[in-house]
Amino acid sequence: MGLLDSLKAKLAPAKDKVSDLAQQHGGKVEHGLEKAARKVDEKTKGKYSDKIESGTGKAKEAIERLAHKDGGTPPPSAPPPTPPTA
């Protein structure tokens, strides 16, 4: 068994656990991401809004991929968060 095969075998239970947690608490995680993004955008006075929005979207997509390990089609993505008004 090669090194990568060995690592994959050892990490499989952790991946399953993370996937289960993402299924159970995905909404809470996404809410936390949105809240953090708003706070960072506020602190940077909107200077990095596009980058913050992009990163938040990618993080949400990753959560959705983790939550749907069964190979089913994930539900449609939520609309992107509205940037805070300055």
N, C-alpha and C positions, 0 to 999 in steps of 0.2 A: 504494500500500500504506500503510495507516495505521500509526500508531506501535505500537499493540498487536499488529498482525499482524507487524510487523517484530521486535518483542521475542519473540514466540512462536517465530518462525522461528529466531532466534538462540539461544534457550534450549532448543529441542527436543533437540539432541545432549546437553546437560547432563542433561536429564530422563531420557533413555534411559540414560545412564551411571549415574545415581543409582538408577534402577530395577534395572539389572543388579546393582549392588552390594548393593541390598536383597535381591535374590533369593539372591545368593551368601552373604551374611553376616548375614542376618536373625536367625538364632539367636544369634549373638555379640552383635549390637546389643541384642536383648531381654535377654540375660543381663546386659549392662552396665547397662541401664536398671534392672533389678531390684536389682542390686548398689548402684547409686547411690541408689536410692529407700530401700533399707534403711539406708544410711549416713546420709542426710539425716534419716530418721525417728528414727534413734538419736540424732543430734546435737540434734534439736529435742525429744527426750524424748517423742515421740508426740503432740505438741501439734497437728501438722498432718497426721496420718496420713490422714485422709479426702481432703484435697487432694492429697497426694503420690500416693495410690493412684489417684485420678481422673486426674491428669496422666500418670502412668505408663501407665495404660490407653489414654489418647488417643494417646500417643506410639507404643505398640505397634500400635494400629489404623492409624496413619499409615504405619508401616513395612510393614504388611501390604498396604495400598492401593498403596504404591509397588512392592512386590514383585510384584503381580499386575496389571501394566499390560495384559496380553493380554485382559482382559475376562472371564476365567474366574472362577468362584466361588472365593474364598479359602477356605483350610481353616478349620475352626472355631477360634475363639480359644482360646488357652491359658487355664486358670483364673487368676483374679487372684492376684497374689502374696500369700502370707500375711504379715500384718504381724508385725514382730519382737515378741517378748515383752519387756516392760519389767521 
